[in-house]
Amino acid sequence: MRSVKNLGRFVTAGACLFAIVALTGDSASARPKYNSVMSKLYPELTKKHGKKDKLSCAVCHPSKSKKKKNNYGVAMGKNVGKKNQSDLEIIKESIVKAEKEKSATEDKTFGDLIKAGELPGTKDEVE
């Protein structure tokens, strides 16, 4: 009887662990809605620079630290309103507004770079 109880506890613990991993396993992207909106808004840029039909976080974050942003990430973030914005329309508006801002490339806006098929942000951290 004792071994059956232990087996039941082991199976229950394993199932709980599996559920936790399954539910949190896809949370590597801190702002997945930002990636989704940008990837849909710029399909040609996504084809050229994306993986699995999505742009990476590196468009706005040049390093592994997601707290650091490049110049494009800062420009987009100014218009998003709040940290971890979830309203897709506001995210889209902030991306479109950032197109008009001046990039680090002389005489080019972020929108000019995107239309040319280039990633808009620099590899340097700004914030």
Sequence and secondary structure as in RCSB ss.txt:
>XXXX:A:sequence
MRSVKNLGRFVTAGACLFAIVALTGDSASARPKYNSVMSKLYPELTKKHGKKDKLSCAVCHPSKSKKKKNNYGVA
MGKNVGKKNQSDLEIIKESIVKAEKEKSATEDKTFGDLIKAGELPGTKDEVE
>XXXX:A:secstr
 HHHHHHHHHHHHHHHHHHHHHHHTTTT S HHHHHHHHHH HHHHHHH BTTB  GGGT  SS TT   HHHHH
HHHHS STT   HHHHHHHHHHHHTSB SSTT BHHHHHHTT  SS SS   
